[in-house]
Amino acid sequence: MKLSTEVNRKLPVILSHWQNAPIWRQKLDMEPVAKRMVEALSRAWKRVQMRAAEIFRSMGEGFLSGIISELTTVVTNIFQGT
């Protein structure tokens, strides 16, 4: 799936904020940058999960239907002697 527009929008802001830090110690401290990136990525992942939930649910139903169909075919072939 495509990277979230939120991440695309926030990444340049996060990096420019880090680059324009007035004190060199703030530039060496990557923790605030990492926290903001994790927040943006977690929000994006939640949106992907919400949008893809129906797809994953239908894939699961299709997988279960395929297993039941295969088992039915095997049992039918056993009783027919094939």
N, C-alpha and C positions, 0 to 999 in steps of 0.2 A: 504494500500500500504506500501511497504517497506520504511524504513527511508532512506533518500538520502545518497549516498556514500560521498557526500561533507560534510554532517553533521557528518557522522561516521569518516571522516578523520580529520575534524577540531576540534571536541569536545576534544580529548586528548591534542591537541596543546593549545587550549584556557585554559583548566584546568591546564596544566603544567605551562603555562605563569603566571597564577594567583598564583599557589603554589610557584613558584620561585621568586615572587616579593621581591625585596630587603628590602622594607620598610613595616612594619606591617600595616601602614595606607592604603597602596595600597591593601593589602590583605583584609582589612575590606571594601574597596570600591568595591561593586559588580556592579556598573554601567558600567564600561568598559567590564566586562565579559558578562553582560546581553546584551549590545549593540552588541557585536560580535556574541552572540548566536542568537539574533533576526535577524541579517544580514544573517547568515548561514541558519536559518530556512526559512526566506522569499525567499532566492534563491532556496532552495529545493522546497518550495510550488509552486513557479512559474514554475519550471520544471515539477512538477506533474500536474499542470493545463494545461501546453502545451501538455503533453502526453495524458492526459485524456480528452481533449477537444472533440475529435472525439467520444469517448465513450459516453460522456454526450449528445452530439448533437444527436447521433443515439438513445439514450434512450428517449430523448424528442420527436423525430419523431415517435418512437414506441408507446409512451404514447398517442400522438395525434391520431395516427392511431387506437389505441384501443378505444379511446373515440368516434371517428367517426363511427367505426364498431358497437359499442354498441348502439349508437343513431340510426343508420340505422336499427338494429335489433328491437329496441323498436318501431320505427315508422312502420315497416313492420308488427309486431305483432298487433299493434293497428288497422291497416286497414284490417287485416285478421280476426280480432275478436278473437284472441287467448289469 
